[in-house]
Amino acid sequence: MYAIIRCGGRQYRAEVGAMLDVDKLPYEVNQQINLEDVLLIGDGDSTVIGQPKVEGAAVKATVIEQFRGKKIMVFHYRQRNNLRRWTGSRPYYTRLRIDEIVK
């Protein structure tokens, strides 16, 4: 069984036992959370598609860690203008373990 969830404006495929790295969420480590923005639930032979969400569905997850990702480097360049500039950032992420998918 799997579910497509929306978290932080992005969509993720969630399966029981899987780890997801999502944009930073304001929760503590080892805290249980409920993700109720479920867009689709698939179970092998049947699929339930929400319009826009599946009613009564939720995904229960546990926060495993809060961490920062790899540095993303951006190079700005303008031809014939002597403009060459490097900038970078390290985004914050939350790692979730999917515990249960509730229909």
Kinemage of the C-alpha trace (Angstrom):
@kinemage 1
@onewidth
@group {chain A} dominant
@subgroup {mainchain}
@vectorlist {calphas} color= white
{ca met a 1} P 0.000 0.000 0.000
{ca tyr a 2} L 1.224 3.495 -0.802
{ca ala a 3} L -0.058 7.053 -0.589
{ca ile a 4} L 0.768 10.294 -2.362
{ca ile a 5} L 0.981 13.094 0.206
{ca arg a 6} L 1.548 16.831 -0.029
{ca cys a 7} L 3.996 18.344 2.441
{ca gly a 8} L 5.496 21.808 2.105
{ca gly a 9} L 4.072 22.344 -1.388
{ca arg a 10} L 5.685 19.186 -2.779
{ca gln a 11} L 4.273 15.728 -3.361
{ca tyr a 12} L 5.856 12.537 -2.020
{ca arg a 13} L 5.144 8.836 -2.366
{ca ala a 14} L 4.827 7.339 1.115
{ca glu a 15} L 5.027 3.616 1.902
{ca val a 16} L 5.003 2.009 5.337
{ca gly a 17} L 8.571 1.787 6.661
{ca ala a 18} L 9.990 4.236 4.100
{ca met a 19} L 12.084 7.298 4.985
{ca leu a 20} L 11.188 10.683 3.488
{ca asp a 21} L 13.293 13.840 3.501
{ca val a 22} L 10.916 16.813 3.451
{ca asp a 23} L 11.400 20.542 3.969
{ca lys a 24} L 11.901 21.470 7.615
{ca leu a 25} L 8.874 20.896 9.843
{ca pro a 26} L 8.497 22.445 13.327
{ca tyr a 27} L 8.489 19.178 15.298
{ca glu a 28} L 10.873 17.570 17.784
{ca val a 29} L 12.826 14.362 17.166
{ca asn a 30} L 10.834 11.162 18.005
{ca gln a 31} L 7.547 13.061 17.838
{ca gln a 32} L 4.577 11.395 16.112
{ca ile a 33} L 2.870 13.531 13.455
{ca asn a 34} L -0.253 13.144 11.329
{ca leu a 35} L -0.084 14.160 7.656
{ca glu a 36} L -3.658 14.669 6.488
{ca asp a 37} L -2.981 16.076 3.023
{ca val a 38} L -3.409 12.689 1.267
{ca leu a 39} L -4.009 13.020 -2.479
{ca leu a 40} L -4.101 9.345 -3.516
{ca ile a 41} L -4.072 5.899 -1.925
{ca gly a 42} L -3.040 2.838 -3.949
{ca asp a 43} L -3.384 -0.753 -2.812
{ca gly a 44} L -2.246 -3.065 -5.610
{ca asp a 45} L -5.533 -3.607 -7.439
{ca ser a 46} L -7.532 -0.568 -6.224
{ca thr a 47} L -6.744 3.139 -6.245
{ca val a 48} L -8.601 5.935 -4.471
{ca ile a 49} L -8.039 9.385 -5.946
{ca gly a 50} L -9.005 12.415 -3.877
{ca gln a 51} L -10.681 15.510 -5.248
{ca pro a 52} L -8.512 17.243 -4.058
{ca lys a 53} L -7.931 15.119 -0.905
{ca val a 54} L -9.012 11.624 0.126
{ca glu a 55} L -11.642 12.048 2.858
{ca gly a 56} L -10.710 10.553 6.229
{ca ala a 57} L -7.255 9.428 5.092
{ca ala a 58} L -4.067 10.205 6.986
{ca val a 59} L -0.448 9.137 7.104
{ca lys a 60} L 1.157 8.688 10.515
{ca ala a 61} L 4.887 9.372 10.661
{ca thr a 62} L 7.682 9.774 13.205
{ca val a 63} L 10.328 12.510 13.039
{ca ile a 64} L 13.716 10.776 12.897
{ca glu a 65} L 16.054 13.767 12.624
{ca gln a 66} L 16.417 17.425 11.686
{ca phe a 67} L 19.410 18.064 9.430
{ca arg a 68} L 20.918 20.260 6.758
{ca gly a 69} L 21.417 19.038 3.203
{ca lys a 70} L 24.382 19.359 0.889
{ca lys a 71} L 25.412 22.795 -0.275
{ca ile a 72} L 23.656 23.929 -3.444
{ca met a 73} L 25.985 26.096 -5.524
{ca val a 74} L 24.639 28.693 -7.967
{ca phe a 75} L 26.822 30.472 -10.532
{ca his a 76} L 25.679 33.830 -11.964
{ca tyr a 77} L 27.303 34.840 -15.228
{ca arg a 78} L 26.660 37.667 -17.662
{ca gln a 79} L 28.474 37.685 -20.940
{ca arg a 80} L 30.753 40.698 -21.613
{ca asn a 81} L 29.852 42.369 -18.303
{ca asn a 82} L 32.581 40.943 -16.056
{ca leu a 83} L 29.887 39.470 -13.811
{ca arg a 84} L 30.822 36.125 -12.337
{ca arg a 85} L 29.433 35.338 -8.911
{ca trp a 86} L 29.114 32.148 -6.866
{ca thr a 87} L 26.455 31.855 -4.186
{ca gly a 88} L 25.293 28.865 -2.243
{ca ser a 89} L 22.944 27.638 0.452
{ca arg a 90} L 22.371 24.598 2.638
{ca pro a 91} L 18.656 23.879 3.040
{ca tyr a 92} L 17.138 22.459 6.232
{ca tyr a 93} L 15.336 19.109 6.048
{ca thr a 94} L 13.288 16.831 8.306
{ca arg a 95} L 13.604 13.056 7.937
{ca leu a 96} L 10.348 11.175 8.494
{ca arg a 97} L 9.686 7.455 8.924
{ca ile a 98} L 6.244 6.412 7.676
{ca asp a 99} L 4.525 4.270 10.330
{ca glu a 100} L 0.988 3.772 9.067
{ca ile a 101} L -1.392 4.702 6.263
{ca val a 102} L -4.986 5.119 7.488
{ca lys a 103} L -7.829 4.931 4.965
